[in-house]
């Protein structure tokens, strides 16, 4: 699809960006863009500060996709700063982070299962006691109720990938979020002992929440299981996992009426920008 560069001032003055979609890895960005439909045959590309935005239509809504410049939540260019920048640039009605995550249990879950954040569990804030035990003290913020409702109307997602029709379960629950890239069965077991209701984990959601909370912007996290973080982490399922997440996001956003309570309006085809 043809990409057309456009100055960020024209974006701000012309387009009402309903949703910002945050990604954190190159494969997430690549797959996210593959579902982005053009505005009048063009995907718009715009630059602001250290960020590059890809602007088009997801489902029925005008969206901007951006990738963080660093992994995790709090480093320079990571999820917190990227989300803050995007909110300041577009004043979106909602922020959605989608992509890949670690799963809780390979006996109770499958690769590709979709994890929807009912809440987040911040495991980095903790007290280390004199006897060596850990007392976790992180907050557990809840996702926006409207977004959570719309993302959990189905328990199964049908998708097509590389010539095959497949399905993935849709599971909602607490999602672990911290700065660590986990690939240790022992450490993962320790976390799940402390937080037995958690359905999986990732690294960026805490930053997305913090930025959205500061600005009262609705948010939700959508991730698909790509590995089990048990010492055997590898990347073979990442592309399909990302495909599952973004195909599901595209499907959920394909409604003109489901998000009116968030003041989101379906994009109406209209020629606004020409080269």
Helices and strands as residue ranges (DSSP letters): E 3-5, H 8-14, E 19-23, H 26-34, E 43-48, E 51-58, E 61-67, H 79-90, E 94-103, E 114-122, E 126-128, E 134-136, H 145-151, E 156-161, E 164-177, H 185-194, E 200-202, H 205-215, E 218-227, H 238-252, G 260-262
